[in-house]
Each structure stands twice: as C-alpha cells, then as structure tokens.
Amino acid sequence: MLGAAGKISSATNVGIEVFLADEMLQVWVIHHLQLIGEAARAVSAPLRERYPEVPWGQIIALRNILVHEYFGLNLRQVFETTKQDLPDLERQLRRIKAELSD
C-alpha cells in the first residue's frame, strides 16, 4: 500500500489540467489506487482493529468503485482524492510500518 501511495504522490505532482489531459496517467493512477484497495482488503481484521484511524472500509469501497464504475468515474474526484486523502494515508501507513518494525 505504501509503495503504491508513494508512486501516486510522485506522479500526481501536476495540475488537474495535466492529469485530465493525460489518459495514460489517469489509468496508471487508477490502477495504483486499485492496488491500495486490494491490499487494504487483505489486511487482517485484528490489524484493522488496532488501527481504526485508517479508513479501511473507505479504501476498499474506493477500489470497488474504481473497478466496477470505471467508465462513470469522475476524474476530477479521483485527482482530488490523491491530493486530499492520500497524504494522510501515507503518514498513517508509515507510522504503522514503523510500529510493526519495532
């Protein structure tokens, strides 16, 4: 999850207009968001309960939307998610990784 989030963050250091004009970038970002959702789904229930501040359910739900509503996606909303929600998720995942490594 952390690897995919980092890749998205580095690739979306562009403006919304660049993102909307670049179909390959859109597909690439959506793919990595799907990977994050798949990985979140695989996280054990005890680990999810240990870190309730992570919006596990929302992450999994986003994956489902990205997969099943692909042609109806609001690309502006996808971009905003990467800018507004992904940084917090990255911080949370780094903290979890550090705590689990200790």
C-alpha positions in Angstrom: 0.0 0.0 0.0 2.8 2.4 0.9 4.7 1.8 -2.3 1.6 2.4 -4.5 0.7 5.5 -2.5 4.2 6.9 -2.9 4.1 6.2 -6.7 0.8 8.0 -7.0 2.0 11.0 -5.0 5.1 11.4 -7.1 3.2 11.0 -10.4 0.4 13.5 -9.4 2.7 16.5 -8.7 1.0 18.0 -11.7 -2.0 20.2 -12.0 -5.5 19.0 -12.6 -5.5 20.0 -16.2 -2.4 18.0 -17.0 -4.0 15.0 -15.2 -7.2 15.3 -17.2 -5.4 15.6 -20.5 -3.2 12.5 -19.9 -5.2 9.3 -20.2 -2.1 7.1 -19.5 -1.5 9.0 -16.2 -5.2 8.5 -15.3 -5.1 4.8 -16.0 -1.8 4.5 -14.1 -3.2 6.3 -11.0 -6.4 4.4 -11.0 -4.5 1.1 -11.2 -2.4 2.0 -8.2 -5.5 3.1 -6.3 -7.0 -0.3 -7.0 -3.8 -1.9 -5.7 -4.1 0.0 -2.5 -7.7 -1.2 -2.1 -6.8 -4.8 -2.8 -4.0 -4.6 -0.2 -6.4 -3.0 2.3 -8.8 -5.8 1.8 -6.1 -8.3 2.6 -5.2 -6.6 5.9 -6.3 -8.9 8.8 -9.2 -7.9 11.0 -7.0 -7.7 14.1 -4.6 -5.2 12.4 -7.6 -3.1 11.1 -9.0 -3.0 14.7 -5.6 -2.0 16.0 -5.5 1.0 13.6 -9.1 2.2 13.4 -8.0 5.7 12.3 -7.1 4.3 8.9 -10.3 4.4 6.8 -10.0 0.7 5.7 -13.7 0.5 4.6 -13.5 3.6 2.5 -10.3 2.4 0.8 -11.9 -0.9 -0.1 -15.0 0.9 -1.2 -13.0 3.2 -3.5 -11.4 0.1 -5.1 -14.8 -1.3 -5.8 -15.9 1.9 -7.4 -12.8 2.2 -9.5 -13.2 -1.4 -10.8 -17.0 -1.5 -11.2 -17.8 2.0 -12.2 -14.7 2.6 -14.4 -16.5 4.3 -17.3 -18.5 6.5 -15.0 -15.6 7.8 -12.9 -15.3 11.5 -12.0 -11.6 12.0 -12.9 -11.6 15.3 -11.0 -12.7 13.5 -7.9 -10.0 10.8 -8.4 -7.4 13.5 -8.7 -8.7 15.3 -5.6 -8.6 12.1 -3.6 -4.9 11.7 -4.5 -4.2 15.3 -3.3 -6.5 15.4 -0.2 -6.7 11.8 1.2 -3.5 10.1 0.0 -1.0 12.2 2.1 -2.8 11.3 5.3 -2.9 7.6 4.3 0.8 7.7 3.6 1.6 9.1 7.0 -0.6 6.5 8.7 1.0 3.7 6.8 4.5 4.9 7.6 3.6 5.0 11.3 2.1 1.5 11.2 5.1 0.2 9.4 7.5 1.8 11.9 5.4 0.4 14.9 5.3 -3.1 13.4 9.0 -3.0 12.7 9.9 -2.3 16.3 
